[in-house]
């Protein structure tokens, strides 16, 4: 059964004119599992990160699954000195999607999109489908075009190292969750 979020996503994808395939899979516990369930590589899983520039001013950043936001580069691209990530409740309120299901397609507000430079050349990519265990597979170049995304090198390879994934927040190193 299609949830309201999944329906909004599908309808927005249809309206965009982008060729897409909805993929439904069960719960996944890792990037590798998500990629396998979606039939893509980890770098072709696209995370949609909600970033706050200021009060009521948000944007989406599209990040390959095996990468993390390079905050200094993203701030430079946007010409700002400060960015933050909203908590899960604020992200849900401004997009209409829960963490783990967020996509620019069908968001309550059409926020600007920054896409990491690798996405357009990635071939088939998988982006959130508006519901848990649901994704949409699209061509990376078509995705960037349909969203009128600003394309820039805004990520670093997510090096798990011996202690697990290293994450950086807008303010510096820390542990945080990216969707």
MIKEZA-937871 format. One record per atom (N, C-alpha, C): x, z, y. Coordinates in steps of 0.001 Angstrom, whole numbers, padded with zeros to 6 digits, always signed. Atoms other than C-alpha are relative to their C-alpha. Last residue first. Example, Ala and Ser with C-alpha at 12.3 -4.5 7.8 and 13.67 -1.06 7.14 Angstrom:
-000820-000060-001190/+013670+007140-001060/-000770+000730+001090/+000890+000000-001190/+012300+007800-004500/+000900+000000+001200/
This chain:
+001037+000671+000803/+019816+005348+010779/+000209-001487+000022/+000399+001272-000589/+022884+007268+011922/-001015-000632-000913/+000623+000956+000888/+023281+010920+011097/-000370-001235+000772/+001332+000398-000455/+025715+013185+012863/-000554-001020-000972/+000820+000491+001107/+028900+015097+012125/-001380-000306+000540/+000957-000984+000494/+031306+015410+014986/-000719-000589-001191/+000162-000209+001434/+034073+013571+016760/-000979+001113-000327/-001247-000148+000734/+033427+012726+020423/-000249+000281-001469/-000903-000928-000691/+030673+012982+023060/+001326+000184-000723/-000286+000481-001351/+028687+009898+021998/+001020+000876+000722/+001196-000082-000817/+029065+011082+018421/+000333-000550+001375/-000295-000312-001392/+031724+010041+015965/-001315+000016+000748/+000988+000480-000965/+031347+010171+012248/+000449+000385+001398/-000323-000509-001331/+034017+010457+009592/-000987-000615+000974/+000086+000886-001159/+032535+009900+006169/+000351+000704+001305/+001315+000587-000219/+033809+012189+003416/-000020-000811+001278/+000978-001039-000328/+036748+014608+003249/-001395-000558+000220/+000153-000992+001062/+039208+012344+001390/-001089+001022+000274/-001139-000913+000161/+038708+009362+003701/-000260+001036-001076/+000406-001279+000545/+035227+007940+004294/+001146+000985-000181/-000996-000398+000995/+036474+005243+006658/-000360+001369-000567/+000323-001377+000361/+033460+003794+008484/+000910+000403-001149/+000198-000173+001432/+035010+000651+009931/-000231+001469-000286/-001238-000180+000753/+034637+000720+013691/-000364+000119-001469/-000099-000892+001159/+031732-000560+015746/+001426+000065-000526/+000304-001392-000363/+030860-001992+019172/+000091+000962-001182/-000736-000786+000990/+032281-005531+019042/-000150+001474+000375/-001298-000541-000416/+029615-007221+021133/+000628+000761-001157/-000944-000066+001115/+026412-009257+020830/+001357+000461+000515/-001325+000138-000605/+023609-008591+023312/+000995+000224-001133/-000983-001082+000004/+020469-009049+021312/+001264-000373+000749/-000715+000247-001247/+017696-011473+022201/+001076+001072+000203/+000035-001240-000774/+015838-009863+019281/+000650-000157+001370/+001396-000438-000146/+014990-013221+017704/-000114+001245+000868/+000720+000890-000916/+018527-014520+018347/-001416+000500+000268/-000578-000183-001332/+020338-011560+016758/-000768-000830+001036/+000324-001361-000431/+018041-011655+013721/+000462+000226+001436/+001400+000034-000417/+018330-015447+013382/-000439+001368+000533/+000036+000769-001247/+022139-015143+013314/-001437-000069+000545/-000585-000772-001088/+021961-012381+010718/-000065-000708+001339/-001311+000541-000329/+019584-014328+008438/+000530+000748+001223/+000040+001100-000962/+016745-012069+007349/+001407-000566+000153/-001217+000794+000093/+015990-009544+004612/-000180-001227+000892/+000245+001420-000222/+013329-007010+005572/+001349-000706-000061/-000920+000666-000926/+013414-003499+004199/-000432-001453+000162/+000447+001345-000361/+011119-001002+002508/+001002-000581+000988/-000112+000872+001165/+012088+002165+000602/-000469-001419+000262/-001045-000415+000932/+010808+004407+003396/-000019-000906-001226/+000454-001006+000962/+008693+002466+005869/+001148+000357-000929/+001066-000813-000568/+009186+000304+008976/-000569+001046-000935/+001302+000645+000086/+011106-002465+007214/-001151+000853+000493/+001125-000868+000331/+014643-001494+008103/-001333-000723+000075/+000310-000940-001078/+017139-004352+008240/-001215+000827-000409/+001188-000783+000312/+018789-006311+005432/-000188+001054+001078/-000134-001429-000282/+021248-009073+006220/-001330+000675-000281/+001207-000807+000233/+021686-012594+004856/+000302+001463+000306/+000915+000679+000931/+024611-014400+006447/-001272+000815-000125/+000070-000670+001301/+027063-011915+007973/-000863-000734-001013/-000721+000804+000988/+028071-014124+010914/-000081+000558-001419/+000401+001407-000101/+025483-012804+013376/+000654-000873-001065/+001324+000251+000586/+026006-009232+012166/-000369-001477+000012/-000088+000443+001391/+029760-008970+012736/-001340-000439-000584/-000417+001405+000104/+029528-008849+016548/+000022-000525-001437/-001430+000125+000257/+027625-005559+016503/+000324-001457-000300/-000332+000256+001404/+024152-006048+017877/+001511-000092-000146/-001406+000392+000087/+023012-004489+021163/+000286-000154-001488/-000741-000088+001261/+019237-004463+021541/+001439-000442+000224/-001094+000965+000153/+017064-003757+024599/+000759+000251-001305/-001253-000408-000638/+013959-001627+023985/+001038-001106-000151/-001015+001016+000303/+010687-003341+023077/+001280+000334+000772/-000526+000610-001224/+008551-000197+023130/+001087-000985-000399/+001023-000240-001018/+006317+001027+020275/+000408-000576+001358/-000207-001266-000703/+008776-000599+017873/-001074+000142+001080/+001202-000828+000018/+007267-003465+015897/+000174+001359+000641/+001222+000768+000214/+010586-005126+015075/-001199+000943-000103/+000502+000468-001292/+013397-003026+016575/-001328-000762-000122/-000325+001409-000195/+013681-001227+013244/-000462-000397+001395/-000002+000588-001348/+013576+002444+012305/+000486-001446-000016/+000927+001141+000051/+012714+003414+008703/+000048-000802+001300/-000113+000643+001302/+015488+005942+007937/-000927-001192-000150/-001388+000329+000348/+014478+008112+010833/+000045-000551-001412/-000816-001137+000425/+010713+007963+011295/+001427-000461-000237/-000553-000003+001363/+009198+005057+013232/+000776+001291-000263/+001124+000020+000935/+006883+004897+016256/+000450+000023-001448/+000038+001222+000812/+009851+003896+018413/-001260-000122-000855/-000260+001192-000816/+009832+006325+021359/-000049-001300-000797/+000948+000158-001098/+008099+009226+019578/+000216-001293+000775/+001311+000384+000544/+010046+008784+016330/-001003-000258+001126/-000153+001361+000538/+013398+008806+018147/-001330-000496-000556/-000003+000902-001154/+012245+011861+020135/+000118-001446-000477/+001353+000008-000557/+011355+013690+016925/-000104-000947+001192/+000913+000797+000823/+014584+012686+015147/-001416-000062+000570/+000293-000616+001291/+016836+013942+017926/-001091-000804-000705/+001140-000917-000003/+017966+011513+020587/-000186+000650-001357/+000934+000378+001060/+021482+010102+020465/-001155+000997+000032/+000304-001052+000967/+023480+010284+023654/-000934-000560-001057/+001078+000384+000902/+025251+007998+026093/-000289+001188-000888/+000584-000987+000904/+027478+008690+029091/-001131-000618-000807/-000997-001003+000371/+029919+006755+031249/-000539+001000-001007/+000443-001370-000259/+027873+003579+031505/+001095+000974-000427/-000366-000376-001358/+028804-000078+031818/-000487+001378+000392/+001207-000301-000760/+026870-001080+028695/+000292+000391+001444/+000875+001172+000038/+029841-002815+027087/-001231+000219+000877/-000618+001037-000831/+032132+000044+028179/-000885-001245+000073/+000157-000410-001401/+029805+002709+026769/+000570-001059+000939/+001413+000186-000341/+029654+000763+023477/-000254+000413+001454/+000251+001431-000189/+033448+000493+023380/-001451-000262+000381/-000652+000464-001237/+033916+004253+023977/-000247-001485+000269/+000662-000432-001234/+031217+005046+021375/+000721-000443+001276/-001213-000340-000761/+032637+003017+018490/-000502+000334+001413/-000113+000364-001415/+029421+003084+016436/+001337+000471+000563/+000569-001026-000860/+029929+003360+012675/+000214-000411+001458/-000676-000238-001277/+030598+000759+010005/-000722+001107+000769/-001309-000572+000305/+029813+000142+006320/+000803+000318+001262/+000056-001227+000783/+026104-000330+006961/+001324+000678-000264/-000158+000261+001438/+026585-002910+009707/+000121+001325-000766/-001307-000346+000533/+025349-001485+013045/+000065-000382-001482/-000004+000453+001394/+022468-002674+015207/+001421+000090-000532/-001304+000541+000341/+022239-000621+018418/-000049-000342-001488/-000327+000045+001424/+018760-000099+019811/+001400-000562-000144/-000310+001323+000521/+018193+000949+023397/+000252+000134-001485/-000588+000099+001335/+016738+003888+025279/+000387-001438-000295/-000696+001288+000063/+015876+004826+028859/+000788-000073-001313/+000961+001061+000271/+013258+007595+029144/+000604-001388-000128/+001344-000507+000235/+015784+009951+030758/-000980-001161-000154/+000460-000932-001019/+019137+008231+030443/-001410+000438-000336/-000862+000184-001166/+021178+005900+028261/-000334+001009+001087/+000591-000310-001309/+019662+007101+024986/+001036-000214+001098/-000953-000614-000924/+020677+005447+021717/-000693+000191+001347/+000629-000189-001307/+018426+004626+018756/+000992+000772+000868/-000269-001288-000631/+020500+003343+015830/-000696+000030+001360/+000486+000049-001374/+019221+000516+013618/+000131+001397+000581/+000607-001233-000486/+021343+000301+010470/-000450-000230+001440/-000096-000232-001443/+021976-003171+009079/-000763+001271+000365/+001083-000938-000313/+022729-003496+005364/+000169+000336+001482/+001181+000777-000383/+024940-006590+005153/-001246+000866+000179/-000166+000493-001360/+028158-004567+005186/-001171-000828+000504/+000155-001103-000956/+026977-002673+002091/+000143-000452+001456/-001181-000863+000007/+026585-006009+000241/-000227+001150+000985/-001000+000365-001000/+023135-007501-000333/+001219+000904-000162/-000667+001246+000377/+020508-007543-003099/+000986-000512+001030/+000418+001057-000927/+018237-004941-001482/+000662-001341-000305/+001454+000143+000085/+018437-002420-004323/-000501-001165+000850/+000330+000545+001317/+022207-002965-004577/-001506-000254-000125/-000450+001390+000047/+022678-002468-000823/-000379-000653-001329/+000884+000785-000873/+020563+000694-000798/+000374-001480-000054/+001289+000144+000681/+022426+002101-003806/-000960-000852+000823/-000205+000887+001153/+025816+001414-002181/-001311-000226-000746/-000091+001366-000505/+024638+002941+001116/+000144-000983-001165/-001274+000380-000599/+023669+006089-000719/-000089-001425+000525/-000747-001166-000469/+020760+008113-002041/+001312-000356+000669/-001434+000211+000210/+018106+005446-002549/+000742+001176+000616/-000932-000791-000809/+014365+005972-002999/+001452-000329-000355/+000197-001440+000037/+012475+003151-004651/+000995+000715+000902/-000796-000642+001045/+012559-000476-003640/-000269+001491+000054/+000420-001384+000274/+010418-002849-001647/+000837+000532-001153/-000511-000529+001261/+011953-005987-000153/-000450+001449-000124/+000158-001449+000104/+010123-007950+002551/+000466+000421-001394/+000524-000420+001303/+011540-011460+002929/-000085+001512+000016/-000344-001317+000533/+012119-013032+006309/-000617+000207-001369/+000276-000005+001438/+012145-016353+008164/+000466+001338-000550/-001159-000134+000883/+012167-015516+011870/-000458-000069-001454/-000319+001313+000555/+009209-016831+013889/+001214+000014-000923/-001317+000429-000480/+009145-013661+015989/+000368-001403-000467/+000126+000492-001377/+005369-013218+015505/+001332-000535+000536/+000766+001251+000033/+005827-012924+011726/-000079-000613+001396/-000865+001013+000607/+008582-010335+012197/-000711-001349-000041/-000997+000352-001017/+006366-008380+014602/+000969-001055-000533/+000667+000802-001023/+003477-008487+012113/+000979-000434+001093/+000320+001331+000556/+005725-007327+009282/-000628-000897+001059/-001251+000725+000203/+007151-004457+011342/-000271-001418-000487/-000517+000358-001324/+003749-003304+012594/+001272-000832-000125/+000856+001070-000528/+002391-003459+009004/+000499-000455+001374/-000355+001227+000718/+005333-001437+007668/-000815-001184+000535/-001323+000421-000459/+004756+001199+010343/+000450-001293-000658/+000120+000570-001350/+001011+001360+009579/+001350-000481+000557/+000226-001042-001000/+001821+001827+005876/-000180-000648+001373/-000769+000152-001228/+001390-001029+003379/-000365+001107+000993/+000844+000000-001190/+000000+000000+000000/+000885+000000+001247/
